[in-house]
């Protein structure tokens, strides 16, 4: 099954679907509220109920997680399981009842691994989960599946046709993993033997099911080959528990892989599970911001600019000091050429941006100049800070326009000397106009004779004098 992606962000997997709008949404467009776990998100377009897709589109392919499956089997539960098999092979008496009990426990534990991995959990089940009343029933059902497979193989051999025998043999090898998956999840012998139920597992994975079978076959054969290699140097009394330990370990790896394959293809199999790696919700304030930004972006991409403006405006009434919301609101008004609303929003936004991020304030000022050529903030400190940013960006003329006649526009501004010293540097360094810079420095001496910045004024005058001497 092909993975679905967010309609508005093609690199993001889809986690929600709106049937009326025929739109898939990712976590990028539908954030969750961590403070309200029962919150059910609605469609950003029609406000209808969304269908949760779980991790059907975000699960990592099982063939890319091979190292994680081997690490999965190194957790305490699987290691205790493998260790128990090794000890049993060494010390348990040859009594049929004891071995049937051991096989029951082993079957139940391996089924628990498949079941837990199918939920996307990265934590292996504890060994205690194998000791419940259903373990013997799970063993009998699994024995029934293997018994049917053996009967089919026996019937194929009875025809005395090698091609038929090997065809049935290969078919059983390919079908058994899907049958075991069905048995572990549905706990029903009928489901494990049903061609329709088993076929659904195979159809959900498609040709990738062959990859799963190939990996499982290699893993199943691995303990035998390792034991054969070790057999040349180990006595039988040591080799037998080592072999049991290896079979236990590789059995858990195989079952973890089968369970995760179900998790990966949960959509086609009718499961909806988020898994341990699912996106977490956000605190209330952060959720409101992300929700407004995401819904506004969706509306813009649908060509509904007016609706996007209203969404952001409503969000700003709740969080007027949120810089990201103000920035996006300003950008949207500017792009939509909403001249009046954009200019009306600027005073508050410029004050907020100057405190938090003067670079954004400078961007907003340049946008404002496109809407109104003579636009000037009505706060001298904002003028000075934006001018400093613009001068650093080598937008000298735009920066100097903010400082022109500052003492006349704001006669009570206490930092006039600092602002004009900044302007003098702009004339000298940005425009190379030493005369204009010198006049400003002289003006600072005259108007602000008590300023603590006179030392910097003198230093800049010396620099200008050296520049003038070199030029002559």
N, C-alpha and C positions, 0 to 999 in steps of 0.2 A: 504494500500500500504506500502510495506516495505521501510524503509529509505535506501538511498544509502550513502556510506561513501567514503572518499578519498581512492583511490587505494593504496596510499603510506603511509597513516596514518589512520589506521582503527578506531581510536578513534575520528576522525574529520569528521563532516558531509560534504557531497559533495555539492558544490555550482556551479560547472562548469562541463561540459561534452564535450568530444571530440569524435565525432562519428567515424571518420576514425581510431583513435587509440583505440577506445573502452575503454576509461579511464575516470574515474571520478576524479575530483580534488577538494580539499577543499581550503578555504582561505589561509591555510598554504602553499600551493604550487603555488597559483596565487594571489599575493598581488596586491593591487590597488594603483594607483598614485593619491594622493589627489591634486597635483598641476595641473593635467591634467584630469579633470572630464570626458572628452569625450574619454579618453584612453580605448581602447578595448583590453583586454589581449588575447594573443595567446597561443596555446598549447605548453607546454615546450618540447614536443617531435617532433611534425611535423610542428609546427609554423602555423597551420591552425586556423581557427576561432573557438572559444569555444561557446557553448550554455549555457546561464545563466540559472541556476535552481532556483534562488531566495532563499527563506527560506524553500523550500519544505522539505529539509532534516535536517534543524537546528531548526525548530519551536518546542517549548516546548509543550508536549501533553496538550490538554485543561483541562483534569481532574487534572493536577498538578498545574493549575493556578486559582483554585477556589477563593482563597483569593484576587487575583488581579482583578477578575471580580467584586467582591463586592466593592473593592476600586475604580474601574473604575467608578461605579455609584455614587460615592461620589464627583466627580468633579463638577465644577460650572454648566456646561450645564445640566447634568442629574438632579442635585438638583433643578435647576430652573424649569425643566420640571415637576418633581414630585410635586414641590410646586405649579405650575400653575394648575395642576389637582386638588390638594387639595382646592385651592381657588375657582376654578370653581364649584366644588361640593357643596361649601358652599354658594356662592353668585350668581351664574349664574341662570337666570330665566329659567323656564321650557318651553323653546321655541325650537322646533325641529331644526330650522335652526342653532341656536347657538350651539346645541349639535353636529350636523353634522359637523360644522366648527371645533369644538374642537376635534372630533374624526379624522378629516382629518389631523389636525396639529399633533396629537399624532402619527398617523400612519406614517406620513412622518418623524417625528423625530426618531421613532424606526427603520424605514428602513435606515435612515442615520447612526444610530449606527451600524447596521449590515454591511453596506457598508464600513464605515471607519475602523471597526475592521477587516474586511476581507483584508485590506491593511496592517495589522500588526501595525497599529498606536495605541499608548498607550494613546492618547489624545481623549477624547470624543468630539463629535461635539457640537457647541454652539446651544442654543435654536433658534437662528435666522435662522438656516438652515431649520427649519420646516416651515417658513413663506415664501414660494415661490409659484409660479403658479402651480407647479406640485403636491402640497399636496392633492388637492381634487381628482386628477386622481389616485394617489397612494391609497387613501382611497377607491375609487370605485373598483379598481383592487383587493385590499385585501378583500373587501366586496364580490366581485365575487367569490373569492376562498372559503370564508366561506359559501357562498350561495350554491356552488356546493357540499361542504361537507355536508351541511344540507339536500340537496335533496337526496344525496346518503343514508344518515342515515334514512330519511323518507321512501325511497323505501325499505330499509332493514326492517324497522319496519312494513311495509305493508304486508310482507310475514308472519307475526305473528310467527316467528321462533326465539326464544331467542338466540340460538347458532349463527344463521346468524347475528342477530342484534348486538350482542356483538363482533362478529368477524369483522364486518364492523366498529364498533366503535373503536376497538383497532387498526385496520389498518389505520383509519383516524388519530388517535392520533400519530401514528408512521410516517405517510407520511407528515403531516402538517408542521413540522419544515423544511423539505427539500423543500417543496413548497414555504414557506415564504422566505427562503434563495434565491431561484430562482427569486421570485418576487422582492425582495429588490435589487438584483444585476443586473438582466436583465431588470427590469421594464417592463415586458411583461406578460400579463395574459396567453398568450399561453404557455410561458415557465413554468409558475407556475402550469399549468394544464397538461403539457405534461408528460406522463409516462416516456419517454426516458430522458427528461431533469431532472426531479425529481429523477429518478432512478440513474442518473449519480452521483448526490450528495450522495445518499445512498451507491452506490457501491464504491465511492472514500473512504469513511470512513470505509466501511465493518462492522464488528461486533461492532466497536467502536461507530457506529451511535446509537446503542441501549443504550450505556452509556450516550450519549448526550441526548437522549429522556428521559431517567430516571432522569437526573439532571433537565431538563426543566420541567418535570412533577412535581417534588418536589418544584421547584421554583414557578411554577404557583399556586400550592396549598398553599404555605407559607403565602401569605397575608391573605387568608381566615382564616387560623388557628390562625394567630396572632390577627386578628380582633375578632375572637371568644373568644380568651383569654382576650382581652381588653374589650370586650363587657360587662363583668360582673361588671366593675367598672366605665365605661364612659357613659355619656349621648349620645343620638343619634346625637345631633348637633355637638359633638366632634368626635364621632366614624366615621361618614361619611367622613370627610376630612382626618382623619388618614388612613382610608381604601384606599382612592384615592391616598394618598401619598405613601403607601406601594405598591400598584399596579404599580404606576409609577416607583418607585425605582426597584422593582423586574423585571419589564418589561425591563428596561435598562440592568440589569444583564443578563437576558435571551438572549437578542439580542446581547450583547457583546460576550456571549459564542458562539452563532451561527455564528457570523461573524468571530470569531477567529478560529472556526473549519474549516471554508473555507480557512482561511490563512494557517492553519496547513496542509491541504490536497490540497494545490493549485496545486501541480504537477499533480495529477490525474484529477483535474478539469480544467486544461488548463490555470491556472493563473501563472504569474511569478512576484512575489513581494518580495522585500528584507525585508521590515519591519523596524521599528525604531531601532531594536537591531542588524541590519546588521553590518558586519565588515566595519570599515572606512578605507579610504586610508591613505597612508603614504606620508610625504614630499619627494621631489625628491631624495635626497641623501639616505634617509632610504629606499625608494622604490627600488632604484638600488641595494642596498646591499641585501635586502631580496629577490628580484627577482633572483639575481645571486646565492645566497645560495640555494634557493628552486630548481631552475633549475638544479644546480649541483647535489643536492641530488637525484632528479628524475633520472638523467642520471646514477648516481652510482648504484641506485637500479635496473636500467635496464641493468646493466653490461656494461655501456658505460663510463668507467673511463677516457679515452682520451678526450671525448667530455666534461666531467665535468671539467677537467683540463683547457681546452680551454675557457670555460665559465668564470671560476674564473680568469684566466689570463687576459681576456679581461676586466673584471670588475676592476681588480687591475690597469690596465692602466688608468682608469678614476679616481679611488680612491686609490692611492698607500698607503695612510696613514690609511686606514681602518683596524683596528686591527682584527675584526671578519673575514673579507675576507682573510687577511694574515694567520690567524690561520687555517682556513679551507683549504686554498691552501697548506699550509705546511703539514697538516695531510694527505691530499689526495695524495700528492707526496710521502710522507713516506709510506703510506699503499700500494701504487702502486709500491713501490721500484724504483722510478725514482731518482736514486742516484745523478746523476749530477745536475739535475734541483733543487732537494731539497737542496743540499749543496750550489748551486749558490744563492738560494733565502734566505738562512739563515742570511747573514750579515745584510741586511735591516730589516728582520723580528725580529731578536734578538734585534736590536737597538730600534725598535718600541715597542716591548713587554717589554723591560727593563724599558722604560719610563712609560708605562701604566699598565702593569701587569707582574711583574717579575716571577710570578709562571708559566705563559705560556712560558716565556723565558727558564726557567729551564726544562720544559717538552721538548721543542724543542731541547735543548742541549743534553738531554739524548737520544732523537731519533737520533740526528746527530752522537753520539758515536756508535750507532748500525750500521750506514752506514760507518763511518770512525773512527776507534778506537782511533786515536790520534787527533781527531778534537779539535781545540781551537779557540775561537773567536779572532778576530784581534783588539779588543778594550779592554784596561785594565779595564775600568769602567764596561763594560759588564761582564767581567770575575769576577770582585769583587762582583757584584750584584747577579749573578747566583750562585756563590760560597756561598754567605750568605743564599740564599734560600735552597740550597742543604744541607748545614750544619744544618739548622733548620729542615729539613726532615730526619736527621740522615743518609744521604748519604755522609758520611764524606770523603771517599776516592775520590769520584767523585768531591766533592767541593774543596778538597785540590789540586787536579790535575790542577785546573784552576789557582791557586795561585803560583804554583811551579815556581821558577826562574823568578818571575814577574819583578824584577828590571833589569834582563838581557834582557828580551823580550821587555820591555818598559822602558828604562832608564830615560825618561823624565816624567814619570807619577808622578804627584804631591802627590798622595795619597798612596804611597808605604807603609808608616808606618801603615796606617789604614788597608790595605790589609793584611800585615804580622801579625798584631795584631789579625785579624780575623782568620788567619791560625793557630796562636799559640793557640787560644782558641779551634780550631778544633782538634789539636793534644791532648790538655789537656783533653777536655770534651768528644770529640767523640771517640778518640782512647786510651785515658788513657796513652799517651806517654809524661810524664812530661819532660824528658830529651830533646826531640825534641822541645817541646814548649819553654823550657828555652833557647835553642840555638837560636831560632827565636827571642826571646825577647832581647837577647844580641845583635843579629844582628841589631835589630831596634835601640838600643842605639848607636851602632857604626856608622851605615850608616845615621841615621836621628837624630843627636844629638839635633837639634832645634825643634823637633816635639812637638806640643802641647799635643800629646797623651802619653808623657812619664809618666804622672801621672797614666794613666791606665796600662801602662807597669809595673810600680812599684807595683801597686795593684795586678796584676796577678802574679808577681814574689813572693809576700808574700803568696798568695794562694798556689802556687807550693811548696813553702818552707814548709808550714804547712802540705801539702800532703806528702812531703818527710819525715818530722819528724814523722808523724803518721805511715807511712809505715815501718820506721825503729824501 
